[in-house]
Amino acid sequence: MRRSIAFLVATWFGCGRVPIAPGTAGTLGAVPLYLALRPKGPIAVLGVAAALAAVGVWAANEVVDSTGQTDPQIVVIDEVVGVLVTLAASPPTWLGLAAGVVLFRIFDQWKPWPARRLESLRGGWGVVMDDVAAGVWGAAVLVLVRLARLL
């Protein structure tokens, strides 16, 4: 039962089982949660992201142990956490949402410092923390764009 729950959480209720671009599916799968949290403000979004990161490390560890893979593609809870970190800095508009999703996906693929380094952490820590770093990069860019009044 524990392993089944871990797989359900790690795949973000099946988003990670999409055959093409599971990371993008996981990112988009976080949007309904973000939309529910958005009226409560960025602190609520970050709080849920932190809670999901803790649960995500556990769930990703279970999947890593079960599959023997270092970073199984089906694990997308890390994308959920990372995009929530980025979206916490987004203005509450559809354009802000789209910009946040795109920026997160760019930084998740690019893996600028320290994301690539965090990826080498053991088990679920490496799976989740590199996406947290990508989320911070996305949030930083959104803050700069907002300060420049471009969004």
N, CA and C atoms as an extended XYZ file, in Angstrom:
453
Properties=species:S:1:pos:R:3:atomname:S:1:resname:S:1:resid:I:1 pbc="F F F"
N         0.826       -1.198        0.000 N   MET     1
C         0.000        0.000        0.000 CA  MET     1
C         0.872        1.264        0.000 C   MET     1
N         1.920        1.244        0.816 N   ARG     2
C         2.831        2.395        0.884 CA  ARG     2
C         3.446        2.694       -0.471 C   ARG     2
N         3.883        1.659       -1.151 N   ARG     3
C         4.501        1.834       -2.471 CA  ARG     3
C         3.482        2.351       -3.483 C   ARG     3
N         2.263        1.889       -3.423 N   SER     4
C         1.207        2.364       -4.335 CA  SER     4
C         0.942        3.851       -4.125 C   SER     4
N         0.891        4.269       -2.872 N   ILE     5
C         0.690        5.694       -2.571 CA  ILE     5
C         1.878        6.505       -3.076 C   ILE     5
N         3.074        5.976       -2.882 N   ALA     6
C         4.278        6.674       -3.356 CA  ALA     6
C         4.240        6.852       -4.874 C   ALA     6
N         3.860        5.813       -5.597 N   PHE     7
C         3.785        5.910       -7.061 CA  PHE     7
C         2.693        6.895       -7.478 C   PHE     7
N         1.573        6.903       -6.774 N   LEU     8
C         0.481        7.832       -7.092 CA  LEU     8
C         0.938        9.277       -6.920 C   LEU     8
N         1.629        9.549       -5.813 N   VAL     9
C         2.126       10.905       -5.545 CA  VAL     9
C         3.263       11.256       -6.505 C   VAL     9
N         4.213       10.344       -6.666 N   ALA    10
C         5.385       10.616       -7.505 CA  ALA    10
C         4.998       10.892       -8.951 C   ALA    10
N         3.970       10.200       -9.435 N   THR    11
C         3.527       10.404      -10.820 CA  THR    11
C         2.488       11.515      -10.915 C   THR    11
N         2.235       12.185       -9.812 N   TRP    12
C         1.219       13.240       -9.708 CA  TRP    12
C        -0.091       12.760      -10.321 C   TRP    12
N        -0.582       11.670       -9.690 N   PHE    13
C        -1.878       11.100      -10.036 CA  PHE    13
C        -1.950       10.645      -11.498 C   PHE    13
N        -0.811       10.161      -12.000 N   GLY    14
C        -0.768        9.582      -13.337 CA  GLY    14
C        -0.176       10.471      -14.413 C   GLY    14
N         0.052       11.747      -14.128 N   CYS    15
C         0.635       12.640      -15.151 CA  CYS    15
C         1.971       12.106      -15.655 C   CYS    15
N         2.753       11.503      -14.780 N   GLY    16
C         4.065       11.000      -15.161 CA  GLY    16
C         4.019        9.766      -16.046 C   GLY    16
N         2.852        9.210      -16.203 N   ARG    17
C         2.713        8.027      -17.059 CA  ARG    17
C         2.336        8.383      -18.493 C   ARG    17
N         2.239        9.675      -18.784 N   VAL    18
C         1.983       10.123      -20.157 CA  VAL    18
C         3.200        9.715      -20.990 C   VAL    18
N         2.995        9.074      -22.144 N   PRO    19
C         4.135        8.530      -22.893 CA  PRO    19
C         5.060        9.574      -23.518 C   PRO    19
N         4.545       10.754      -23.824 N   ILE    20
C         5.371       11.792      -24.439 CA  ILE    20
C         5.415       12.996      -23.506 C   ILE    20
N         6.618       13.468      -23.201 N   ALA    21
C         6.833       14.656      -22.374 CA  ALA    21
C         6.166       14.565      -21.005 C   ALA    21
N         6.491       13.530      -20.200 N   PRO    22
C         5.861       13.418      -18.889 CA  PRO    22
C         6.196       14.603      -17.972 C   PRO    22
N         7.370       15.205      -18.119 N   GLY    23
C         7.719       16.364      -17.299 CA  GLY    23
C         6.806       17.545      -17.576 C   GLY    23
N         6.503       17.757      -18.835 N   THR    24
C         5.571       18.826      -19.204 CA  THR    24
C         4.172       18.489      -18.693 C   THR    24
N         3.781       17.231      -18.781 N   ALA    25
C         2.474       16.813      -18.274 CA  ALA    25
C         2.386       17.050      -16.770 C   ALA    25
N         3.455       16.754      -16.046 N   GLY    26
C         3.480       17.005      -14.605 CA  GLY    26
C         3.400       18.485      -14.289 C   GLY    26
N         4.115       19.288      -15.076 N   THR    27
C         4.084       20.740      -14.898 CA  THR    27
C         2.663       21.257      -15.104 C   THR    27
N         2.036       20.835      -16.185 N   LEU    28
C         0.662       21.266      -16.466 CA  LEU    28
C        -0.322       20.686      -15.450 C   LEU    28
N        -0.007       19.520      -14.926 N   GLY    29
C        -0.846       18.907      -13.901 CA  GLY    29
C        -0.858       19.685      -12.601 C   GLY    29
N         0.126       20.541      -12.400 N   ALA    30
C         0.188       21.387      -11.191 CA  ALA    30
C        -0.680       22.630      -11.314 C   ALA    30
N        -1.077       22.985      -12.521 N   VAL    31
C        -1.824       24.234      -12.748 CA  VAL    31
C        -3.130       24.292      -11.956 C   VAL    31
N        -3.956       23.233      -11.922 N   PRO    32
C        -5.179       23.329      -11.115 CA  PRO    32
C        -4.901       23.608       -9.632 C   PRO    32
N        -3.863       22.981       -9.098 N   LEU    33
C        -3.494       23.240       -7.706 CA  LEU    33
C        -3.080       24.697       -7.529 C   LEU    33
N        -2.263       25.198       -8.443 N   TYR    34
C        -1.852       26.599       -8.383 CA  TYR    34
C        -3.063       27.533       -8.437 C   TYR    34
N        -3.988       27.256       -9.347 N   LEU    35
C        -5.166       28.116       -9.480 CA  LEU    35
C        -6.011       28.103       -8.207 C   LEU    35
N        -6.054       26.963       -7.524 N   ALA    36
C        -6.781       26.887       -6.252 CA  ALA    36
C        -6.058       27.663       -5.149 C   ALA    36
N        -4.741       27.670       -5.190 N   LEU    37
C        -3.942       28.337       -4.155 CA  LEU    37
C        -3.746       29.825       -4.419 C   LEU    37
N        -3.756       30.222       -5.675 N   ARG    38
C        -3.433       31.598       -6.061 CA  ARG    38
C        -4.194       32.661       -5.269 C   ARG    38
N        -5.500       32.512       -5.016 N   PRO    39
C        -6.202       33.547       -4.255 CA  PRO    39
C        -5.693       33.707       -2.813 C   PRO    39
N        -5.018       32.691       -2.310 N   LYS    40
C        -4.495       32.741       -0.946 CA  LYS    40
C        -3.127       33.422       -0.870 C   LYS    40
N        -2.520       33.703       -2.026 N   GLY    41
C        -1.270       34.447       -2.075 CA  GLY    41
C        -0.037       33.584       -2.245 C   GLY    41
N         1.097       34.257       -2.509 N   PRO    42
C         2.344       33.535       -2.791 CA  PRO    42
C         2.881       32.727       -1.608 C   PRO    42
N         2.624       33.172       -0.389 N   ILE    43
C         3.112       32.407        0.775 CA  ILE    43
C         2.415       31.048        0.832 C   ILE    43
N         1.121       31.026        0.535 N   ALA    44
C         0.388       29.749        0.508 CA  ALA    44
C         0.936       28.836       -0.582 C   ALA    44
N         1.235       29.410       -1.753 N   VAL    45
C         1.787       28.618       -2.857 CA  VAL    45
C         3.139       28.029       -2.449 C   VAL    45
N         3.981       28.845       -1.829 N   LEU    46
C         5.299       28.356       -1.387 CA  LEU    46
C         5.176       27.336       -0.258 C   LEU    46
N         4.218       27.540        0.629 N   GLY    47
C         4.014       26.581        1.726 CA  GLY    47
C         3.618       25.213        1.210 C   GLY    47
N         2.703       25.192        0.255 N   VAL    48
C         2.290       23.915       -0.344 CA  VAL    48
C         3.451       23.310       -1.130 C   VAL    48
N         4.218       24.154       -1.819 N   ALA    49
C         5.391       23.645       -2.545 CA  ALA    49
C         6.373       22.982       -1.576 C   ALA    49
N         6.603       23.596       -0.432 N   ALA    50
C         7.520       23.028        0.563 CA  ALA    50
C         6.989       21.690        1.095 C   ALA    50
N         5.700       21.644        1.391 N   ALA    51
C         5.106       20.394        1.880 CA  ALA    51
C         5.198       19.297        0.816 C   ALA    51
N         4.902       19.669       -0.429 N   LEU    52
C         4.987       18.683       -1.512 CA  LEU    52
C         6.424       18.256       -1.772 C   LEU    52
N         7.377       19.149       -1.545 N   ALA    53
C         8.788       18.769       -1.709 CA  ALA    53
C         9.153       17.678       -0.705 C   ALA    53
N         8.715       17.847        0.539 N   ALA    54
C         9.014       16.839        1.566 CA  ALA    54
C         8.372       15.500        1.209 C   ALA    54
N         7.104       15.526        0.836 N   VAL    55
C         6.408       14.297        0.444 CA  VAL    55
C         7.019       13.742       -0.841 C   VAL    55
N         7.399       14.658       -1.745 N   GLY    56
C         7.982       14.258       -3.024 CA  GLY    56
C         9.307       13.541       -2.876 C   GLY    56
N        10.129       13.978       -1.939 N   VAL    57
C        11.410       13.300       -1.704 CA  VAL    57
C        11.144       11.861       -1.272 C   VAL    57
N        10.198       11.692       -0.353 N   TRP    58
C         9.845       10.339        0.092 CA  TRP    58
C         9.319        9.498       -1.072 C   TRP    58
N         8.347       10.048       -1.814 N   ALA    59
C         7.735        9.299       -2.913 CA  ALA    59
C         8.757        8.966       -3.992 C   ALA    59
N         9.588        9.936       -4.348 N   ALA    60
C        10.621        9.703       -5.367 CA  ALA    60
C        11.607        8.640       -4.891 C   ALA    60
N        11.968        8.661       -3.613 N   ASN    61
C        12.846        7.624       -3.054 CA  ASN    61
C        12.247        6.242       -3.244 C   ASN    61
N        10.963        6.124       -2.963 N   GLU    62
C        10.280        4.836       -3.114 CA  GLU    62
C        10.333        4.353       -4.564 C   GLU    62
N        10.092        5.271       -5.501 N   VAL    63
C        10.096        4.894       -6.925 CA  VAL    63
C        11.516        4.564       -7.384 C   VAL    63
N        12.488        5.351       -6.939 N   VAL    64
C        13.887        5.077       -7.279 CA  VAL    64
C        14.281        3.690       -6.766 C   VAL    64
N        13.942        3.398       -5.511 N   ASP    65
C        14.266        2.080       -4.949 CA  ASP    65
C        13.556        0.957       -5.699 C   ASP    65
N        12.317        1.193       -6.083 N   SER    66
C        11.519        0.165       -6.742 CA  SER    66
C        11.980       -0.105       -8.178 C   SER    66
N        12.360        0.965       -8.886 N   THR    67
C        12.721        0.813      -10.300 CA  THR    67
C        14.217        0.603      -10.518 C   THR    67
N        15.028        1.026       -9.568 N   GLY    68
C        16.477        0.952       -9.734 CA  GLY    68
C        17.037        2.043      -10.631 C   GLY    68
N        16.194        2.980      -11.042 N   GLN    69
C        16.637        4.097      -11.888 CA  GLN    69
C        16.983        5.296      -10.992 C   GLN    69
N        17.949        6.091      -11.421 N   THR    70
C        18.359        7.253      -10.629 CA  THR    70
C        17.307        8.350      -10.634 C   THR    70
N        16.727        8.615      -11.794 N   ASP    71
C        15.698        9.661      -11.925 CA  ASP    71
C        14.645        9.168      -12.913 C   ASP    71
N        13.732        8.310      -12.436 N   PRO    72
C        12.733        7.735      -13.341 CA  PRO    72
C        11.869        8.818      -13.986 C   PRO    72
N        11.639        8.694      -15.276 N   GLN    73
C        10.847        9.687      -16.010 CA  GLN    73
C         9.429        9.795      -15.494 C   GLN    73
N         8.907        8.736      -14.911 N   ILE    74
C         7.520        8.784      -14.440 CA  ILE    74
C         7.359        9.672      -13.210 C   ILE    74
N         8.459        9.965      -12.519 N   VAL    75
C         8.382       10.833      -11.338 CA  VAL    75
C         8.283       12.280      -11.806 C   VAL    75
N         7.143       12.904      -11.509 N   VAL    76
C         6.922       14.294      -11.913 CA  VAL    76
C         6.520       15.186      -10.742 C   VAL    76
N         6.503       14.646       -9.535 N   ILE    77
C         6.205       15.476       -8.368 CA  ILE    77
C         7.234       16.602       -8.260 C   ILE    77
N         8.438       16.349       -8.762 N   ASP    78
C         9.478       17.383       -8.750 CA  ASP    78
C         9.100       18.557       -9.649 C   ASP    78
N         8.473       18.275      -10.793 N   GLU    79
C         8.001       19.356      -11.670 CA  GLU    79
C         6.889       20.145      -10.992 C   GLU    79
N         6.023       19.456      -10.282 N   VAL    80
C         4.932       20.127       -9.568 CA  VAL    80
C         5.510       21.110       -8.558 C   VAL    80
N         6.464       20.650       -7.779 N   VAL    81
C         7.093       21.506       -6.764 CA  VAL    81
C         7.810       22.677       -7.431 C   VAL    81
N         8.608       22.388       -8.440 N   GLY    82
C         9.390       23.434       -9.099 CA  GLY    82
C         8.532       24.505       -9.741 C   GLY    82
N         7.471       24.105      -10.439 N   VAL    83
C         6.637       25.114      -11.094 CA  VAL    83
C         5.865       25.925      -10.056 C   VAL    83
N         5.495       25.326       -8.937 N   LEU    84
C         4.839       26.105       -7.879 CA  LEU    84
C         5.779       27.163       -7.317 C   LEU    84
N         7.051       26.824       -7.178 N   VAL    85
C         8.039       27.810       -6.710 CA  VAL    85
C         8.095       28.978       -7.687 C   VAL    85
N         8.161       28.671       -8.974 N   THR    86
C         8.179       29.733       -9.979 CA  THR    86
C         6.885       30.540       -9.944 C   THR    86
N         5.757       29.865       -9.927 N   LEU    87
C         4.470       30.554      -10.002 CA  LEU    87
C         4.164       31.395       -8.768 C   LEU    87
N         4.831       31.120       -7.659 N   ALA    88
C         4.647       31.961       -6.470 CA  ALA    88
C         5.047       33.401       -6.759 C   ALA    88
N         5.950       33.598       -7.715 N   ALA    89
C         6.409       34.948       -8.081 CA  ALA    89
C         5.634       35.530       -9.254 C   ALA    89
N         4.703       34.777       -9.776 N   SER    90
C         3.955       35.193      -10.961 CA  SER    90
C         2.816       36.144      -10.588 C   SER    90
N         2.547       37.119      -11.457 N   PRO    91
C         1.340       37.917      -11.225 CA  PRO    91
C         0.113       37.029      -11.434 C   PRO    91
N        -0.977       37.311      -10.732 N   PRO    92
C        -2.157       36.444      -10.833 CA  PRO    92
C        -2.968       36.686      -12.109 C   PRO    92
N        -2.324       36.480      -13.239 N   THR    93
C        -2.972       36.654      -14.540 CA  THR    93
C        -2.675       35.425      -15.388 C   THR    93
N        -3.433       35.269      -16.472 N   TRP    94
C        -3.179       34.144      -17.376 CA  TRP    94
C        -1.820       34.291      -18.049 C   TRP    94
N        -1.435       35.512      -18.367 N   LEU    95
C        -0.117       35.741      -18.962 CA  LEU    95
C         0.987       35.383      -17.963 C   LEU    95
N         0.784       35.757      -16.712 N   GLY    96
C         1.751       35.402      -15.668 CA  GLY    96
C         1.874       33.899      -15.492 C   GLY    96
N         0.744       33.216      -15.536 N   LEU    97
C         0.741       31.755      -15.440 CA  LEU    97
C         1.512       31.133      -16.601 C   LEU    97
N         1.223       31.581      -17.808 N   ALA    98
C         1.910       31.045      -18.988 CA  ALA    98
C         3.414       31.331      -18.926 C   ALA    98
N         3.771       32.552      -18.547 N   ALA    99
C         5.193       32.913      -18.446 CA  ALA    99
C         5.893       32.044      -17.406 C   ALA    99
N         5.236       31.818      -16.278 N   GLY   100
C         5.827       30.995      -15.225 CA  GLY   100
C         6.051       29.562      -15.670 C   GLY   100
N         5.065       28.993      -16.340 N   VAL   101
C         5.191       27.611      -16.822 CA  VAL   101
C         6.334       27.506      -17.835 C   VAL   101
N         6.382       28.439      -18.784 N   VAL   102
C         7.432       28.400      -19.814 CA  VAL   102
C         8.811       28.602      -19.179 C   VAL   102
N         8.937       29.586      -18.300 N   LEU   103
C        10.239       29.823      -17.653 CA  LEU   103
C        10.689       28.608      -16.854 C   LEU   103
N         9.768       28.010      -16.100 N   PHE   104
C        10.154       26.825      -15.339 CA  PHE   104
C        10.641       25.713      -16.256 C   PHE   104
N         9.917       25.451      -17.338 N   ARG   105
C        10.322       24.371      -18.244 CA  ARG   105
C        11.700       24.653      -18.856 C   ARG   105
N        11.963       25.916      -19.187 N   ILE   106
C        13.282       26.276      -19.735 CA  ILE   106
C        14.374       25.975      -18.715 C   ILE   106
N        14.191       26.437      -17.485 N   PHE   107
C        15.231       26.227      -16.469 CA  PHE   107
C        15.318       24.759      -16.045 C   PHE   107
N        14.210       24.042      -16.098 N   ASP   108
C        14.230       22.615      -15.767 CA  ASP   108
C        15.047       21.836      -16.795 C   ASP   108
N        14.951       22.220      -18.053 N   GLN   109
C        15.730       21.553      -19.097 CA  GLN   109
C        17.199       21.987      -19.082 C   GLN   109
N        17.425       23.280      -18.888 N   TRP   110
C        18.765       23.849      -18.946 CA  TRP   110
C        19.598       23.446      -17.725 C   TRP   110
N        18.966       23.436      -16.565 N   LYS   111
C        19.603       23.092      -15.289 CA  LYS   111
C        20.818       23.969      -14.964 C   LYS   111
N        20.613       25.289      -14.862 N   PRO   112
C        21.725       26.151      -14.472 CA  PRO   112
C        22.109       25.901      -13.006 C   PRO   112
N        23.298       26.362      -12.648 N   TRP   113
C        23.774       26.184      -11.276 CA  TRP   113
C        22.735       26.699      -10.297 C   TRP   113
N        22.471       26.025       -9.218 N   PRO   114
C        23.045       24.762       -8.735 CA  PRO   114
C        22.219       23.531       -9.116 C   PRO   114
N        21.293       23.670      -10.032 N   ALA   115
C        20.388       22.563      -10.366 CA  ALA   115
C        21.145       21.307      -10.784 C   ALA   115
N        22.094       21.439      -11.683 N   ARG   116
C        22.826       20.257      -12.160 CA  ARG   116
C        23.571       19.592      -10.999 C   ARG   116
N        24.117       20.407      -10.125 N   ARG   117
C        24.851       19.857       -8.972 CA  ARG   117
C        23.900       19.141       -8.004 C   ARG   117
N        22.720       19.735       -7.783 N   LEU   118
C        21.739       19.130       -6.874 CA  LEU   118
C        21.209       17.811       -7.415 C   LEU   118
N        21.213       17.679       -8.725 N   GLU   119
C        20.751       16.457       -9.376 CA  GLU   119
C        21.556       15.239       -8.920 C   GLU   119
N        22.784       15.467       -8.459 N   SER   120
C        23.643       14.359       -8.054 CA  SER   120
C        23.395       13.905       -6.606 C   SER   120
N        22.495       14.586       -5.897 N   LEU   121
C        22.151       14.121       -4.555 CA  LEU   121
C        21.508       12.749       -4.648 C   LEU   121
N        21.579       11.992       -3.574 N   ARG   122
C        21.082       10.615       -3.583 CA  ARG   122
C        19.564       10.541       -3.549 C   ARG   122
N        19.025        9.569       -4.277 N   GLY   123
C        17.619        9.218       -4.216 CA  GLY   123
C        16.678       10.361       -4.542 C   GLY   123
N        15.614       10.439       -3.761 N   GLY   124
C        14.586       11.442       -3.977 CA  GLY   124
C        15.070       12.866       -3.832 C   GLY   124
N        16.126       13.073       -3.051 N   TRP   125
C        16.672       14.426       -2.890 CA  TRP   125
C        17.153       14.978       -4.222 C   TRP   125
N        17.890       14.184       -4.970 N   GLY   126
C        18.389       14.628       -6.274 CA  GLY   126
C        17.274       14.811       -7.286 C   GLY   126
N        16.260       13.948       -7.203 N   VAL   127
C        15.131       14.044       -8.131 CA  VAL   127
C        14.380       15.357       -7.921 C   VAL   127
N        14.152       15.727       -6.662 N   VAL   128
C        13.308       16.890       -6.354 CA  VAL   128
C        14.094       18.201       -6.316 C   VAL   128
N        15.266       18.199       -5.727 N   MET   129
C        15.939       19.472       -5.451 CA  MET   129
C        16.450       20.195       -6.695 C   MET   129
N        16.786       19.473       -7.754 N   ASP   130
C        17.199       20.175       -8.968 CA  ASP   130
C        16.031       20.968       -9.555 C   ASP   130
N        14.816       20.451       -9.399 N   ASP   131
C        13.649       21.173       -9.902 CA  ASP   131
C        13.284       22.347       -8.995 C   ASP   131
N        13.570       22.229       -7.720 N   VAL   132
C        13.391       23.380       -6.820 CA  VAL   132
C        14.323       24.503       -7.271 C   VAL   132
N        15.566       24.164       -7.588 N   ALA   133
C        16.518       25.176       -8.073 CA  ALA   133
C        16.032       25.795       -9.382 C   ALA   133
N        15.524       24.977      -10.292 N   ALA   134
C        14.969       25.502      -11.551 CA  ALA   134
C        13.793       26.428      -11.254 C   ALA   134
N        12.985       26.071      -10.269 N   GLY   135
C        11.864       26.907       -9.875 CA  GLY   135
C        12.309       28.246       -9.316 C   GLY   135
N        13.387       28.238       -8.554 N   VAL   136
C        13.931       29.496       -8.008 CA  VAL   136
C        14.435       30.381       -9.143 C   VAL   136
N        15.098       29.788      -10.124 N   TRP   137
C        15.553       30.570      -11.282 CA  TRP   137
C        14.364       31.190      -12.018 C   TRP   137
N        13.334       30.391      -12.232 N   GLY   138
C        12.141       30.908      -12.897 CA  GLY   138
C        11.508       32.041      -12.108 C   GLY   138
N        11.436       31.883      -10.795 N   ALA   139
C        10.872       32.932       -9.933 CA  ALA   139
C        11.723       34.195       -9.992 C   ALA   139
N        13.043       34.042       -9.990 N   ALA   140
C        13.937       35.210      -10.051 CA  ALA   140
C        13.715       36.004      -11.333 C   ALA   140
N        13.583       35.294      -12.449 N   VAL   141
C        13.334       35.977      -13.723 CA  VAL   141
C        11.977       36.678      -13.684 C   VAL   141
N        10.976       36.021      -13.139 N   LEU   142
C         9.653       36.661      -13.039 CA  LEU   142
C         9.699       37.919      -12.174 C   LEU   142
N        10.434       37.871      -11.085 N   VAL   143
C        10.567       39.057      -10.226 CA  VAL   143
C        11.225       40.192      -11.004 C   VAL   143
N        12.292       39.890      -11.725 N   LEU   144
C        12.972       40.929      -12.520 CA  LEU   144
C        12.056       41.495      -13.600 C   LEU   144
N        11.326       40.617      -14.270 N   VAL   145
C        10.393       41.059      -15.322 CA  VAL   145
C         9.304       41.947      -14.713 C   VAL   145
N         8.821       41.574      -13.537 N   ARG   146
C         7.787       42.378      -12.883 CA  ARG   146
C         8.341       43.716      -12.414 C   ARG   146
N         9.566       43.729      -11.907 N   LEU   147
C        10.195       44.986      -11.485 CA  LEU   147
C        10.391       45.918      -12.669 C   LEU   147
N        10.681       45.355      -13.821 N   ALA   148
C        10.838       46.145      -15.044 CA  ALA   148
C         9.483       46.525      -15.654 C   ALA   148
N         8.410       46.058      -15.007 N   ARG   149
C         7.032       46.321      -15.448 CA  ARG   149
C         6.761       45.806      -16.868 C   ARG   149
N         7.362       44.647      -17.160 N   LEU   150
C         7.144       44.019      -18.462 CA  LEU   150
C         6.036       42.971      -18.399 C   LEU   150
N         5.588       42.681      -17.181 N   LEU   151
C         4.549       41.668      -17.011 CA  LEU   151
C         3.612       42.091      -15.900 C   LEU   151
